[in-house]
Amino acid sequence: MVDRFRGEGIHKVDGKGRVSIPVLFRRVLESGDPDWTEGLNPNAVIVYGGTTQKYLEVYTQNAINEVDSKISHLPRGSKERRALEHIFNGQSLPTQPDESGRLVIPLRLREKVGITNEAHFSATGDTFQIWSPESSYEQAKSIENWLTEQGNDFDPLVLLSSGSNKDIKEKMD
């Protein structure tokens, strides 16, 4: 069973907004949909977020269910819950790849993140992101610059044991 997205690649986007999902990503979408069976198209959710989000994030059904479950455990009416509901429910789009493994990205979402004739797919574990190639390059360059600042003997695996996620995020900011 394939349960993690891995890899990256640039794929052509046609005039109707159709783009082929990398084959390995399709297998993860299938394994991440509890309702999927051979011959059906797997369910997924595209989270496009607010104005500052420069990419589309595609969740498997299992991954979005996990997020929804965590949101539902927050106090009803709290700012945190409302913000997360806004992002993950309001600023999202349920979807399915077609029989050829293509995803249709609506024009308004392509325009939002600057995708024209190519899209960059980037695996992020239990989700994958779709960027314009230009924005993806800027993001990758920012990460590479940060890694370079850590010195030649820096081993990124130390981030896994160096403390809380908040501590790690602060180090990367």
Secondary structure as GFF3:
##gff-version 3
##sequence-region A 1 173
A	DSSP	beta_strand	8	12	.	.	.	ID=ss1
A	DSSP	beta_strand	18	20	.	.	.	ID=ss2
A	DSSP	alpha_helix	23	31	.	.	.	ID=ss3
A	DSSP	beta_strand	44	47	.	.	.	ID=ss4
A	DSSP	beta_strand	56	60	.	.	.	ID=ss5
A	DSSP	alpha_helix	61	72	.	.	.	ID=ss6
A	DSSP	alpha_helix	79	85	.	.	.	ID=ss7
A	DSSP	pi_helix	86	90	.	.	.	ID=ss8
A	DSSP	beta_strand	92	95	.	.	.	ID=ss9
A	DSSP	beta_strand	102	104	.	.	.	ID=ss10
A	DSSP	alpha_helix	107	113	.	.	.	ID=ss11
A	DSSP	beta_strand	118	123	.	.	.	ID=ss12
A	DSSP	beta_strand	127	131	.	.	.	ID=ss13
A	DSSP	alpha_helix	133	149	.	.	.	ID=ss14
A	DSSP	three_ten_helix	156	160	.	.	.	ID=ss15
A	DSSP	alpha_helix	165	172	.	.	.	ID=ss16
###
